[in-house]
Amino acid sequence: MIAIGQFFFRFRNALFPLIVLAAVLLARPHYSFGSEAMDLLVDLLGIAIIFAGQTLRVITIGYEYIRRGGRDGQVYAKDLVQGGIFAHCRTPFTWAIF
């Protein structure tokens, strides 16, 4: 199991797009709510949520650089990020100070 986990960790950036592409190509499309209009609405809502999430990700990375990665086969982060958007959501105890 550890070897499998290390494989997926090492190649995660390349495997995820391939898995998504395979799912899109192999999935049989059907209307989720019985009509094409509702299916389109649900698709557009999903795309809007995706863009909102990616926008939040860009804002997060833009305000505070996150230094992380792997070291000696282990997940590694130099320190806990407490600036930028994380000052408001990751460490709520700092709100009590102000």
Gaussian input, Z-matrix of N, CA and C with variables (Angstrom, degrees):
# hf/3-21g

backbone

0 1
 N
 C     1     B1
 C     2     B2     1     A1
 N     3     B3     2     A2     1     D1
 C     4     B4     3     A3     2     D2
 C     5     B5     4     A4     3     D3
 N     6     B6     5     A5     4     D4
 C     7     B7     6     A6     5     D5
 C     8     B8     7     A7     6     D6
 N     9     B9     8     A8     7     D7
 C    10    B10     9     A9     8     D8
 C    11    B11    10    A10     9     D9
 N    12    B12    11    A11    10    D10
 C    13    B13    12    A12    11    D11
 C    14    B14    13    A13    12    D12
 N    15    B15    14    A14    13    D13
 C    16    B16    15    A15    14    D14
 C    17    B17    16    A16    15    D15
 N    18    B18    17    A17    16    D16
 C    19    B19    18    A18    17    D17
 C    20    B20    19    A19    18    D18
 N    21    B21    20    A20    19    D19
 C    22    B22    21    A21    20    D20
 C    23    B23    22    A22    21    D21
 N    24    B24    23    A23    22    D22
 C    25    B25    24    A24    23    D23
 C    26    B26    25    A25    24    D24
 N    27    B27    26    A26    25    D25
 C    28    B28    27    A27    26    D26
 C    29    B29    28    A28    27    D27
 N    30    B30    29    A29    28    D28
 C    31    B31    30    A30    29    D29
 C    32    B32    31    A31    30    D30
 N    33    B33    32    A32    31    D31
 C    34    B34    33    A33    32    D32
 C    35    B35    34    A34    33    D33
 N    36    B36    35    A35    34    D34
 C    37    B37    36    A36    35    D35
 C    38    B38    37    A37    36    D36
 N    39    B39    38    A38    37    D37
 C    40    B40    39    A39    38    D38
 C    41    B41    40    A40    39    D39
 N    42    B42    41    A41    40    D40
 C    43    B43    42    A42    41    D41
 C    44    B44    43    A43    42    D42
 N    45    B45    44    A44    43    D43
 C    46    B46    45    A45    44    D44
 C    47    B47    46    A46    45    D45
 N    48    B48    47    A47    46    D46
 C    49    B49    48    A48    47    D47
 C    50    B50    49    A49    48    D48
 N    51    B51    50    A50    49    D49
 C    52    B52    51    A51    50    D50
 C    53    B53    52    A52    51    D51
 N    54    B54    53    A53    52    D52
 C    55    B55    54    A54    53    D53
 C    56    B56    55    A55    54    D54
 N    57    B57    56    A56    55    D55
 C    58    B58    57    A57    56    D56
 C    59    B59    58    A58    57    D57
 N    60    B60    59    A59    58    D58
 C    61    B61    60    A60    59    D59
 C    62    B62    61    A61    60    D60
 N    63    B63    62    A62    61    D61
 C    64    B64    63    A63    62    D62
 C    65    B65    64    A64    63    D63
 N    66    B66    65    A65    64    D64
 C    67    B67    66    A66    65    D65
 C    68    B68    67    A67    66    D66
 N    69    B69    68    A68    67    D67
 C    70    B70    69    A69    68    D68
 C    71    B71    70    A70    69    D69
 N    72    B72    71    A71    70    D70
 C    73    B73    72    A72    71    D71
 C    74    B74    73    A73    72    D72
 N    75    B75    74    A74    73    D73
 C    76    B76    75    A75    74    D74
 C    77    B77    76    A76    75    D75
 N    78    B78    77    A77    76    D76
 C    79    B79    78    A78    77    D77
 C    80    B80    79    A79    78    D78
 N    81    B81    80    A80    79    D79
 C    82    B82    81    A81    80    D80
 C    83    B83    82    A82    81    D81
 N    84    B84    83    A83    82    D82
 C    85    B85    84    A84    83    D83
 C    86    B86    85    A85    84    D84
 N    87    B87    86    A86    85    D85
 C    88    B88    87    A87    86    D86
 C    89    B89    88    A88    87    D87
 N    90    B90    89    A89    88    D88
 C    91    B91    90    A90    89    D89
 C    92    B92    91    A91    90    D90
 N    93    B93    92    A92    91    D91
 C    94    B94    93    A93    92    D92
 C    95    B95    94    A94    93    D93
 N    96    B96    95    A95    94    D94
 C    97    B97    96    A96    95    D95
 C    98    B98    97    A97    96    D96
 N    99    B99    98    A98    97    D97
 C   100   B100    99    A99    98    D98
 C   101   B101   100   A100    99    D99
 N   102   B102   101   A101   100   D100
 C   103   B103   102   A102   101   D101
 C   104   B104   103   A103   102   D102
 N   105   B105   104   A104   103   D103
 C   106   B106   105   A105   104   D104
 C   107   B107   106   A106   105   D105
 N   108   B108   107   A107   106   D106
 C   109   B109   108   A108   107   D107
 C   110   B110   109   A109   108   D108
 N   111   B111   110   A110   109   D109
 C   112   B112   111   A111   110   D110
 C   113   B113   112   A112   111   D111
 N   114   B114   113   A113   112   D112
 C   115   B115   114   A114   113   D113
 C   116   B116   115   A115   114   D114
 N   117   B117   116   A116   115   D115
 C   118   B118   117   A117   116   D116
 C   119   B119   118   A118   117   D117
 N   120   B120   119   A119   118   D118
 C   121   B121   120   A120   119   D119
 C   122   B122   121   A121   120   D120
 N   123   B123   122   A122   121   D121
 C   124   B124   123   A123   122   D122
 C   125   B125   124   A124   123   D123
 N   126   B126   125   A125   124   D124
 C   127   B127   126   A126   125   D125
 C   128   B128   127   A127   126   D126
 N   129   B129   128   A128   127   D127
 C   130   B130   129   A129   128   D128
 C   131   B131   130   A130   129   D129
 N   132   B132   131   A131   130   D130
 C   133   B133   132   A132   131   D131
 C   134   B134   133   A133   132   D132
 N   135   B135   134   A134   133   D133
 C   136   B136   135   A135   134   D134
 C   137   B137   136   A136   135   D135
 N   138   B138   137   A137   136   D136
 C   139   B139   138   A138   137   D137
 C   140   B140   139   A139   138   D138
 N   141   B141   140   A140   139   D139
 C   142   B142   141   A141   140   D140
 C   143   B143   142   A142   141   D141
 N   144   B144   143   A143   142   D142
 C   145   B145   144   A144   143   D143
 C   146   B146   145   A145   144   D144
 N   147   B147   146   A146   145   D145
 C   148   B148   147   A147   146   D146
 C   149   B149   148   A148   147   D147
 N   150   B150   149   A149   148   D148
 C   151   B151   150   A150   149   D149
 C   152   B152   151   A151   150   D150
 N   153   B153   152   A152   151   D151
 C   154   B154   153   A153   152   D152
 C   155   B155   154   A154   153   D153
 N   156   B156   155   A155   154   D154
 C   157   B157   156   A156   155   D155
 C   158   B158   157   A157   156   D156
 N   159   B159   158   A158   157   D157
 C   160   B160   159   A159   158   D158
 C   161   B161   160   A160   159   D159
 N   162   B162   161   A161   160   D160
 C   163   B163   162   A162   161   D161
 C   164   B164   163   A163   162   D162
 N   165   B165   164   A164   163   D163
 C   166   B166   165   A165   164   D164
 C   167   B167   166   A166   165   D165
 N   168   B168   167   A167   166   D166
 C   169   B169   168   A168   167   D167
 C   170   B170   169   A169   168   D168
 N   171   B171   170   A170   169   D169
 C   172   B172   171   A171   170   D170
 C   173   B173   172   A172   171   D171
 N   174   B174   173   A173   172   D172
 C   175   B175   174   A174   173   D173
 C   176   B176   175   A175   174   D174
 N   177   B177   176   A176   175   D175
 C   178   B178   177   A177   176   D176
 C   179   B179   178   A178   177   D177
 N   180   B180   179   A179   178   D178
 C   181   B181   180   A180   179   D179
 C   182   B182   181   A181   180   D180
 N   183   B183   182   A182   181   D181
 C   184   B184   183   A183   182   D182
 C   185   B185   184   A184   183   D183
 N   186   B186   185   A185   184   D184
 C   187   B187   186   A186   185   D185
 C   188   B188   187   A187   186   D186
 N   189   B189   188   A188   187   D187
 C   190   B190   189   A189   188   D188
 C   191   B191   190   A190   189   D189
 N   192   B192   191   A191   190   D190
 C   193   B193   192   A192   191   D191
 C   194   B194   193   A193   192   D192
 N   195   B195   194   A194   193   D193
 C   196   B196   195   A195   194   D194
 C   197   B197   196   A196   195   D195
 N   198   B198   197   A197   196   D196
 C   199   B199   198   A198   197   D197
 C   200   B200   199   A199   198   D198
 N   201   B201   200   A200   199   D199
 C   202   B202   201   A201   200   D200
 C   203   B203   202   A202   201   D201
 N   204   B204   203   A203   202   D202
 C   205   B205   204   A204   203   D203
 C   206   B206   205   A205   204   D204
 N   207   B207   206   A206   205   D205
 C   208   B208   207   A207   206   D206
 C   209   B209   208   A208   207   D207
 N   210   B210   209   A209   208   D208
 C   211   B211   210   A210   209   D209
 C   212   B212   211   A211   210   D210
 N   213   B213   212   A212   211   D211
 C   214   B214   213   A213   212   D212
 C   215   B215   214   A214   213   D213
 N   216   B216   215   A215   214   D214
 C   217   B217   216   A216   215   D215
 C   218   B218   217   A217   216   D216
 N   219   B219   218   A218   217   D217
 C   220   B220   219   A219   218   D218
 C   221   B221   220   A220   219   D219
 N   222   B222   221   A221   220   D220
 C   223   B223   222   A222   221   D221
 C   224   B224   223   A223   222   D222
 N   225   B225   224   A224   223   D223
 C   226   B226   225   A225   224   D224
 C   227   B227   226   A226   225   D225
 N   228   B228   227   A227   226   D226
 C   229   B229   228   A228   227   D227
 C   230   B230   229   A229   228   D228
 N   231   B231   230   A230   229   D229
 C   232   B232   231   A231   230   D230
 C   233   B233   232   A232   231   D231
 N   234   B234   233   A233   232   D232
 C   235   B235   234   A234   233   D233
 C   236   B236   235   A235   234   D234
 N   237   B237   236   A236   235   D235
 C   238   B238   237   A237   236   D236
 C   239   B239   238   A238   237   D237
 N   240   B240   239   A239   238   D238
 C   241   B241   240   A240   239   D239
 C   242   B242   241   A241   240   D240
 N   243   B243   242   A242   241   D241
 C   244   B244   243   A243   242   D242
 C   245   B245   244   A244   243   D243
 N   246   B246   245   A245   244   D244
 C   247   B247   246   A246   245   D245
 C   248   B248   247   A247   246   D246
 N   249   B249   248   A248   247   D247
 C   250   B250   249   A249   248   D248
 C   251   B251   250   A250   249   D249
 N   252   B252   251   A251   250   D250
 C   253   B253   252   A252   251   D251
 C   254   B254   253   A253   252   D252
 N   255   B255   254   A254   253   D253
 C   256   B256   255   A255   254   D254
 C   257   B257   256   A256   255   D255
 N   258   B258   257   A257   256   D256
 C   259   B259   258   A258   257   D257
 C   260   B260   259   A259   258   D258
 N   261   B261   260   A260   259   D259
 C   262   B262   261   A261   260   D260
 C   263   B263   262   A262   261   D261
 N   264   B264   263   A263   262   D262
 C   265   B265   264   A264   263   D263
 C   266   B266   265   A265   264   D264
 N   267   B267   266   A266   265   D265
 C   268   B268   267   A267   266   D266
 C   269   B269   268   A268   267   D267
 N   270   B270   269   A269   268   D268
 C   271   B271   270   A270   269   D269
 C   272   B272   271   A271   270   D270
 N   273   B273   272   A272   271   D271
 C   274   B274   273   A273   272   D272
 C   275   B275   274   A274   273   D273
 N   276   B276   275   A275   274   D274
 C   277   B277   276   A276   275   D275
 C   278   B278   277   A277   276   D276
 N   279   B279   278   A278   277   D277
 C   280   B280   279   A279   278   D278
 C   281   B281   280   A280   279   D279
 N   282   B282   281   A281   280   D280
 C   283   B283   282   A282   281   D281
 C   284   B284   283   A283   282   D282
 N   285   B285   284   A284   283   D283
 C   286   B286   285   A285   284   D284
 C   287   B287   286   A286   285   D285
 N   288   B288   287   A287   286   D286
 C   289   B289   288   A288   287   D287
 C   290   B290   289   A289   288   D288
 N   291   B291   290   A290   289   D289
 C   292   B292   291   A291   290   D290
 C   293   B293   292   A292   291   D291

   B1=1.4344
   B2=1.5319
   B3=1.3171
   B4=1.4642
   B5=1.5252
   B6=1.3295
   B7=1.4648
   B8=1.5250
   B9=1.3182
   B10=1.4702
   B11=1.5238
   B12=1.3331
   B13=1.4630
   B14=1.5132
   B15=1.3227
   B16=1.4639
   B17=1.5208
   B18=1.3384
   B19=1.4603
   B20=1.5232
   B21=1.3476
   B22=1.4616
   B23=1.5222
   B24=1.3294
   B25=1.4634
   B26=1.5225
   B27=1.3035
   B28=1.4601
   B29=1.5229
   B30=1.3249
   B31=1.4645
   B32=1.5291
   B33=1.3328
   B34=1.4651
   B35=1.5163
   B36=1.3155
   B37=1.4671
   B38=1.5210
   B39=1.3078
   B40=1.4603
   B41=1.5270
   B42=1.3314
   B43=1.4620
   B44=1.5243
   B45=1.3202
   B46=1.4637
   B47=1.5254
   B48=1.3426
   B49=1.4791
   B50=1.5252
   B51=1.3190
   B52=1.4647
   B53=1.5244
   B54=1.3258
   B55=1.4658
   B56=1.5250
   B57=1.3224
   B58=1.4678
   B59=1.5281
   B60=1.3253
   B61=1.4636
   B62=1.5280
   B63=1.3255
   B64=1.4629
   B65=1.5187
   B66=1.3294
   B67=1.4685
   B68=1.5239
   B69=1.3238
   B70=1.4689
   B71=1.5229
   B72=1.3197
   B73=1.4578
   B74=1.5302
   B75=1.3446
   B76=1.4612
   B77=1.5192
   B78=1.3129
   B79=1.4675
   B80=1.5302
   B81=1.3083
   B82=1.4656
   B83=1.5148
   B84=1.3176
   B85=1.4631
   B86=1.5273
   B87=1.3143
   B88=1.4652
   B89=1.5247
   B90=1.3048
   B91=1.4558
   B92=1.5244
   B93=1.3242
   B94=1.4657
   B95=1.5198
   B96=1.3212
   B97=1.4561
   B98=1.5190
   B99=1.3115
   B100=1.4568
   B101=1.5077
   B102=1.3297
   B103=1.4534
   B104=1.5307
   B105=1.3024
   B106=1.4656
   B107=1.5280
   B108=1.3359
   B109=1.4681
   B110=1.5254
   B111=1.3382
   B112=1.4664
   B113=1.5266
   B114=1.3228
   B115=1.4621
   B116=1.5244
   B117=1.3188
   B118=1.4633
   B119=1.5249
   B120=1.3349
   B121=1.4573
   B122=1.5293
   B123=1.3284
   B124=1.4662
   B125=1.5323
   B126=1.3149
   B127=1.4649
   B128=1.5207
   B129=1.3288
   B130=1.4631
   B131=1.5250
   B132=1.3275
   B133=1.4618
   B134=1.5280
   B135=1.3104
   B136=1.4670
   B137=1.5174
   B138=1.3258
   B139=1.4632
   B140=1.5198
   B141=1.3391
   B142=1.4691
   B143=1.5298
   B144=1.3241
   B145=1.4645
   B146=1.5242
   B147=1.3186
   B148=1.4676
   B149=1.5209
   B150=1.3314
   B151=1.4671
   B152=1.5271
   B153=1.3292
   B154=1.4708
   B155=1.5256
   B156=1.3130
   B157=1.4600
   B158=1.5162
   B159=1.3205
   B160=1.4630
   B161=1.5287
   B162=1.3340
   B163=1.4622
   B164=1.5217
   B165=1.3243
   B166=1.4622
   B167=1.5239
   B168=1.3172
   B169=1.4679
   B170=1.5282
   B171=1.3226
   B172=1.4659
   B173=1.5262
   B174=1.3319
   B175=1.4622
   B176=1.5252
   B177=1.3187
   B178=1.4606
   B179=1.5148
   B180=1.3100
   B181=1.4680
   B182=1.5244
   B183=1.3327
   B184=1.4580
   B185=1.5191
   B186=1.3276
   B187=1.4594
   B188=1.5246
   B189=1.3096
   B190=1.4651
   B191=1.5223
   B192=1.3220
   B193=1.4580
   B194=1.5179
   B195=1.3132
   B196=1.4514
   B197=1.5198
   B198=1.2950
   B199=1.4593
   B200=1.5230
   B201=1.3262
   B202=1.4571
   B203=1.5164
   B204=1.2861
   B205=1.4518
   B206=1.5064
   B207=1.3100
   B208=1.4495
   B209=1.5142
   B210=1.3097
   B211=1.4588
   B212=1.5213
   B213=1.3077
   B214=1.4704
   B215=1.5301
   B216=1.3336
   B217=1.4574
   B218=1.5191
   B219=1.3143
   B220=1.4697
   B221=1.5210
   B222=1.3235
   B223=1.4542
   B224=1.5177
   B225=1.3351
   B226=1.4590
   B227=1.5225
   B228=1.3050
   B229=1.4590
   B230=1.5259
   B231=1.3263
   B232=1.4575
   B233=1.5248
   B234=1.3280
   B235=1.4558
   B236=1.5228
   B237=1.3061
   B238=1.4590
   B239=1.5207
   B240=1.3150
   B241=1.4556
   B242=1.5238
   B243=1.3383
   B244=1.4544
   B245=1.5206
   B246=1.3173
   B247=1.4585
   B248=1.5100
   B249=1.3224
   B250=1.4624
   B251=1.5082
   B252=1.3080
   B253=1.4552
   B254=1.5298
   B255=1.3438
   B256=1.4564
   B257=1.5202
   B258=1.3160
   B259=1.4574
   B260=1.5218
   B261=1.3174
   B262=1.4610
   B263=1.5226
   B264=1.3231
   B265=1.4610
   B266=1.5198
   B267=1.3124
   B268=1.4499
   B269=1.5183
   B270=1.3100
   B271=1.4525
   B272=1.5196
   B273=1.3281
   B274=1.4563
   B275=1.5268
   B276=1.3357
   B277=1.4587
   B278=1.5256
   B279=1.3217
   B280=1.4676
   B281=1.5199
   B282=1.3349
   B283=1.4606
   B284=1.5192
   B285=1.3325
   B286=1.4599
   B287=1.5240
   B288=1.3314
   B289=1.4522
   B290=1.5198
   B291=1.3351
   B292=1.4642
   B293=1.4684
   A1=111.34
   A2=116.64
   A3=119.99
   A4=110.20
   A5=116.88
   A6=120.47
   A7=111.07
   A8=116.70
   A9=120.33
   A10=110.09
   A11=116.32
   A12=120.34
   A13=112.08
   A14=117.13
   A15=120.72
   A16=111.18
   A17=116.69
   A18=120.30
   A19=110.53
   A20=116.63
   A21=119.88
   A22=111.57
   A23=117.94
   A24=120.71
   A25=110.56
   A26=116.92
   A27=121.01
   A28=112.02
   A29=117.06
   A30=121.02
   A31=113.08
   A32=118.15
   A33=121.69
   A34=113.08
   A35=117.76
   A36=120.03
   A37=112.44
   A38=117.54
   A39=120.85
   A40=111.82
   A41=117.04
   A42=120.16
   A43=113.01
   A44=118.08
   A45=119.67
   A46=112.54
   A47=119.55
   A48=117.82
   A49=112.82
   A50=117.47
   A51=119.75
   A52=111.32
   A53=117.47
   A54=120.88
   A55=110.50
   A56=117.14
   A57=120.47
   A58=110.51
   A59=116.77
   A60=120.90
   A61=110.79
   A62=117.49
   A63=120.64
   A64=111.22
   A65=117.32
   A66=120.59
   A67=110.87
   A68=117.07
   A69=120.77
   A70=110.50
   A71=117.25
   A72=120.49
   A73=112.87
   A74=116.99
   A75=119.95
   A76=113.80
   A77=117.97
   A78=120.64
   A79=110.57
   A80=115.33
   A81=120.85
   A82=108.43
   A83=118.37
   A84=119.73
   A85=112.17
   A86=115.76
   A87=122.39
   A88=107.49
   A89=115.98
   A90=120.42
   A91=109.60
   A92=115.87
   A93=121.16
   A94=112.49
   A95=117.79
   A96=121.15
   A97=112.46
   A98=116.78
   A99=120.50
   A100=116.41
   A101=118.44
   A102=119.12
   A103=109.34
   A104=113.70
   A105=119.24
   A106=111.32
   A107=117.67
   A108=121.33
   A109=111.20
   A110=118.07
   A111=121.03
   A112=110.75
   A113=116.10
   A114=119.65
   A115=110.67
   A116=116.95
   A117=120.87
   A118=110.58
   A119=117.26
   A120=121.17
   A121=111.39
   A122=116.59
   A123=121.01
   A124=110.22
   A125=117.63
   A126=121.20
   A127=111.29
   A128=116.73
   A129=120.67
   A130=111.55
   A131=117.40
   A132=121.13
   A133=110.39
   A134=116.51
   A135=120.58
   A136=111.90
   A137=117.22
   A138=121.13
   A139=110.71
   A140=117.50
   A141=120.92
   A142=110.99
   A143=117.21
   A144=120.92
   A145=110.68
   A146=117.03
   A147=120.93
   A148=110.79
   A149=116.49
   A150=119.86
   A151=111.85
   A152=116.98
   A153=119.78
   A154=110.45
   A155=117.17
   A156=120.85
   A157=112.33
   A158=116.86
   A159=119.84
   A160=111.35
   A161=116.95
   A162=120.25
   A163=110.28
   A164=116.97
   A165=120.89
   A166=110.72
   A167=117.20
   A168=121.58
   A169=110.75
   A170=117.31
   A171=121.35
   A172=110.73
   A173=116.40
   A174=120.09
   A175=110.15
   A176=116.60
   A177=121.25
   A178=111.10
   A179=116.67
   A180=120.49
   A181=110.56
   A182=116.94
   A183=120.35
   A184=113.67
   A185=117.68
   A186=120.16
   A187=113.29
   A188=117.70
   A189=120.25
   A190=107.99
   A191=116.46
   A192=119.79
   A193=109.21
   A194=116.68
   A195=121.62
   A196=107.97
   A197=116.21
   A198=122.09
   A199=107.99
   A200=116.44
   A201=120.32
   A202=109.54
   A203=115.37
   A204=120.38
   A205=109.81
   A206=116.42
   A207=121.10
   A208=110.69
   A209=115.03
   A210=120.76
   A211=107.23
   A212=116.09
   A213=121.95
   A214=111.89
   A215=116.46
   A216=121.13
   A217=114.81
   A218=117.58
   A219=121.89
   A220=109.86
   A221=115.94
   A222=120.20
   A223=107.27
   A224=116.73
   A225=120.50
   A226=110.49
   A227=116.04
   A228=122.56
   A229=107.04
   A230=116.42
   A231=120.41
   A232=112.22
   A233=116.87
   A234=120.56
   A235=110.17
   A236=116.38
   A237=121.84
   A238=108.91
   A239=116.55
   A240=120.95
   A241=108.13
   A242=116.45
   A243=120.76
   A244=112.38
   A245=117.89
   A246=121.20
   A247=111.51
   A248=115.71
   A249=121.66
   A250=111.37
   A251=116.98
   A252=121.40
   A253=111.67
   A254=116.66
   A255=120.18
   A256=112.29
   A257=118.15
   A258=120.67
   A259=111.06
   A260=117.28
   A261=121.06
   A262=113.64
   A263=117.55
   A264=117.89
   A265=114.15
   A266=119.20
   A267=120.17
   A268=112.34
   A269=117.18
   A270=120.95
   A271=108.92
   A272=118.25
   A273=120.59
   A274=113.51
   A275=118.27
   A276=119.43
   A277=112.07
   A278=118.72
   A279=120.47
   A280=111.24
   A281=118.27
   A282=120.78
   A283=110.95
   A284=115.66
   A285=119.26
   A286=111.74
   A287=117.42
   A288=122.04
   A289=110.22
   A290=117.04
   A291=121.24
   A292=108.31
   D1=-38.91
   D2=-179.49
   D3=-63.32
   D4=-41.77
   D5=179.71
   D6=-63.34
   D7=-39.36
   D8=178.10
   D9=-65.51
   D10=-43.99
   D11=178.53
   D12=-61.86
   D13=-41.01
   D14=178.34
   D15=-65.57
   D16=-37.08
   D17=177.23
   D18=-61.43
   D19=-49.89
   D20=-179.46
   D21=-64.89
   D22=-35.80
   D23=178.22
   D24=-66.10
   D25=-41.88
   D26=-177.58
   D27=-67.82
   D28=-39.96
   D29=-174.65
   D30=-108.29
   D31=22.81
   D32=-174.80
   D33=-62.14
   D34=-35.26
   D35=-178.12
   D36=-70.52
   D37=-28.66
   D38=179.53
   D39=-90.59
   D40=-33.27
   D41=-175.69
   D42=-73.63
   D43=-38.47
   D44=-175.35
   D45=-59.28
   D46=-50.00
   D47=178.05
   D48=-61.38
   D49=-34.70
   D50=178.70
   D51=-67.16
   D52=-39.69
   D53=178.64
   D54=-66.53
   D55=-42.20
   D56=178.45
   D57=-64.03
   D58=-44.43
   D59=178.69
   D60=-61.11
   D61=-43.51
   D62=177.83
   D63=-62.54
   D64=-40.52
   D65=179.13
   D66=-64.24
   D67=-40.52
   D68=179.74
   D69=-66.81
   D70=-41.69
   D71=-177.10
   D72=-74.72
   D73=-30.35
   D74=-174.96
   D75=-95.68
   D76=-16.25
   D77=-177.60
   D78=-75.32
   D79=140.88
   D80=175.65
   D81=-88.97
   D82=119.46
   D83=-178.57
   D84=-71.68
   D85=144.80
   D86=173.35
   D87=-154.09
   D88=161.70
   D89=-178.82
   D90=-81.90
   D91=121.23
   D92=-175.22
   D93=-63.68
   D94=-41.57
   D95=-175.29
   D96=-114.02
   D97=21.64
   D98=174.23
   D99=86.31
   D100=-10.05
   D101=178.72
   D102=-137.30
   D103=152.27
   D104=-178.89
   D105=-67.22
   D106=-36.66
   D107=-179.25
   D108=-64.76
   D109=-44.88
   D110=178.85
   D111=-66.40
   D112=-37.59
   D113=178.21
   D114=-63.82
   D115=-40.84
   D116=177.68
   D117=-64.97
   D118=-40.97
   D119=178.44
   D120=-61.94
   D121=-44.12
   D122=178.26
   D123=-64.46
   D124=-40.09
   D125=176.83
   D126=-61.43
   D127=-46.10
   D128=179.96
   D129=-64.85
   D130=-38.10
   D131=176.42
   D132=-63.76
   D133=-42.16
   D134=177.29
   D135=-62.47
   D136=-42.74
   D137=178.42
   D138=-64.35
   D139=-38.88
   D140=177.56
   D141=-63.74
   D142=-40.05
   D143=177.82
   D144=-66.18
   D145=-39.16
   D146=177.28
   D147=-61.22
   D148=-47.34
   D149=179.89
   D150=-64.76
   D151=-36.92
   D152=177.14
   D153=-64.11
   D154=-41.82
   D155=177.86
   D156=-64.40
   D157=-42.96
   D158=179.20
   D159=-68.37
   D160=-34.43
   D161=175.91
   D162=-63.68
   D163=-43.89
   D164=176.77
   D165=-61.53
   D166=-39.15
   D167=178.17
   D168=-63.09
   D169=-44.74
   D170=179.69
   D171=-64.08
   D172=-42.54
   D173=178.22
   D174=-62.09
   D175=-43.66
   D176=-179.34
   D177=-60.87
   D178=-47.23
   D179=-178.93
   D180=-69.61
   D181=-34.13
   D182=-178.76
   D183=-68.77
   D184=-33.43
   D185=-177.92
   D186=-84.58
   D187=-30.79
   D188=-176.32
   D189=-146.39
   D190=115.22
   D191=179.25
   D192=-69.67
   D193=130.33
   D194=-179.27
   D195=-103.49
   D196=114.15
   D197=-179.95
   D198=-94.41
   D199=110.45
   D200=-179.64
   D201=-153.27
   D202=170.03
   D203=178.96
   D204=161.48
   D205=-144.19
   D206=179.60
   D207=-124.32
   D208=147.14
   D209=176.96
   D210=-144.25
   D211=126.09
   D212=-179.83
   D213=54.46
   D214=39.01
   D215=177.78
   D216=75.98
   D217=8.59
   D218=-179.69
   D219=-119.51
   D220=151.19
   D221=173.85
   D222=-66.11
   D223=135.10
   D224=-173.87
   D225=-136.31
   D226=136.26
   D227=170.66
   D228=-136.99
   D229=133.91
   D230=-175.79
   D231=-62.92
   D232=-44.27
   D233=179.19
   D234=-156.96
   D235=171.68
   D236=178.13
   D237=-77.26
   D238=127.06
   D239=-179.67
   D240=-78.74
   D241=121.49
   D242=-178.65
   D243=-123.46
   D244=3.31
   D245=-179.73
   D246=-100.80
   D247=-178.08
   D248=178.05
   D249=60.83
   D250=-139.30
   D251=-178.22
   D252=-69.78
   D253=-23.59
   D254=179.16
   D255=-68.46
   D256=-19.51
   D257=176.65
   D258=-64.46
   D259=-20.20
   D260=-177.49
   D261=-106.31
   D262=-21.64
   D263=-174.28
   D264=-121.03
   D265=-25.39
   D266=-173.99
   D267=-91.87
   D268=-33.34
   D269=-177.72
   D270=-124.61
   D271=77.26
   D272=-174.66
   D273=-64.84
   D274=-19.25
   D275=-179.66
   D276=-65.24
   D277=-19.80
   D278=178.97
   D279=-71.99
   D280=-20.86
   D281=177.49
   D282=-65.14
   D283=-34.17
   D284=-177.80
   D285=-66.95
   D286=-24.90
   D287=-179.21
   D288=-71.17
   D289=-38.44
   D290=-176.71
   D291=-94.59

